[in-house]
Amino acid sequence: MGPSRNDTARVSASAAQERPRPATLPVTGTLADGTAFVGHLSQLSTSVENGVLMLFATMTGQQLPDHGARIMAPVRS
């Protein structure tokens, strides 16, 4: 016997209240002056620009403004 309508409604209400966490990816690298960089990418999105899949994100970390820097990069396989 499957779940009743009340059980299904409770599961649906519970699932509707859960919100996925925003994706944040750690990044590391070397700045132009040779110093190490540690930060995060957030607010990730993609778009096709002139036939090329592009990734857009906000990068936060050391030596960047508090609000971060908006970046874009081509997605390559």
C-alpha positions, -999 to +999 in steps of 0.1 A: +000+000+000+014+034-010+016+066+011-017+084+019-025+118+006-017+132+040+017+116+040+024+130+005+012+165+015+036+165+045+065+154+024+057+180-003+054+208+023+087+197+039+105+196+006+091+230-004+106+246+028+141+233+020+161+256-001+194+246-018+224+264-005+240+287-030+270+271-047+304+283-036+336+269-050+370+274-034+397+288-057+434+292-054+460+307-077+488+331-082+483+368-088+502+387-115+527+400-088+535+364-078+516+363-045+492+335-037+455+340-039+428+322-019+391+329-024+357+316-035+334+317-065+297+323-059+266+334-078+275+310-106+256+311-139+262+302-175+252+316-208+261+311-245+279+341-259+288+341-296+284+303-296+307+298-266+294+285-233+305+310-206+307+308-168+298+339-149+306+342-112+315+365-083+350+360-070+358+370-034+390+367-015+422+384-005+431+416-023+396+420-039+369+445-029+346+434-001+317+429-026+339+407-048+347+410-085+324+397-113+343+374-137+335+354-168+354+326-185+348+302-213+339+266-204+362+241-221+360+204-221 
